[in-house]
């Protein structure tokens, strides 16, 4: 069995979930987890991505390459979680910028009405 398969199985055990629960959480077929567990299939990139999306504190370096600890340290940085946070903040900033623009237009119109 590939080393990454072993790490996925170790992580599954660490979650305390059954194979079915874990598969359901990742929105994949339970057979996929069974095939990974048996070594029949290798872990696909989409499975790695789903694990990292659902468990942002899992170390991608550990999961993919077996380097370091299973979980990011409290002071560690999880790049996937940071990317999601940045994307969310950018969307929020865009929305605020749009609101400011509307406010400025309305303020200008009100100013013109008052000065007439």
Number of C-alpha atoms within 10 A of each C-alpha: 12 12 15 19 23 18 19 20 18 13 17 19 13 10 11 10 13 12 19 16 13 19 19 12 13 19 11 15 13 16 12 19 22 16 14 20 21 14 15 13 15 16 22 12 10 11 17 16 14 15 20 19 15 11 13 17 18 19 24 23 15 16 23 16 12 15 11 13 13 18 18 17 13 8 6 10 12 19 12 16 15 12 11 12 12 12 12 12 12 12 12 12 12 12 12 12 12 12 12 12 12 12 12 12 12 12 12 12 11 11 11 10 9 8 6 5
